[in-house]
Amino acid sequence: MARGKGKIPPKPAKQHLPSKICPVCDRPFTWRKKWAKDWDQVRYCSEACKGMPKVRRL
C-alpha cells in the first residue's frame, strides 16, 4: 500500500519541519523523530557539540 493512498498517513514534507540553531557551531539542525518528546529541551545538534568544553565554545 502506497503512502497517502490508504490507512498510512503521508509524511510531512522535510522543508516544513521545525529547526533550531546550534549555539556551539551556529549551524541549523532540524527536528528528528527521536527528539519528538523533548524538542523544547534540545539545544545542540550533536553529541560532539554537547560535549565540547566551554572554553572552546563560541
ChimeraX attribute file (.defattr): number of C-alpha atoms within 10 A of each C-alpha:
attribute: neighborCount
match mode: 1-to-1
recipient: residues
	/A:1	7
	/A:2	9
	/A:3	10
	/A:4	10
	/A:5	9
	/A:6	9
	/A:7	9
	/A:8	10
	/A:9	10
	/A:10	11
	/A:11	8
	/A:12	8
	/A:13	7
	/A:14	9
	/A:15	8
	/A:16	9
	/A:17	11
	/A:18	11
	/A:19	13
	/A:20	16
	/A:21	14
	/A:22	17
	/A:23	15
	/A:24	18
	/A:25	13
	/A:26	12
	/A:27	11
	/A:28	12
	/A:29	16
	/A:30	14
	/A:31	16
	/A:32	11
	/A:33	7
	/A:34	8
	/A:35	12
	/A:36	10
	/A:37	8
	/A:38	8
	/A:39	15
	/A:40	8
	/A:41	8
	/A:42	13
	/A:43	15
	/A:44	20
	/A:45	20
	/A:46	13
	/A:47	8
	/A:48	10
	/A:49	15
	/A:50	15
	/A:51	9
	/A:52	11
	/A:53	9
	/A:54	9
	/A:55	6
	/A:56	7
	/A:57	11
	/A:58	8
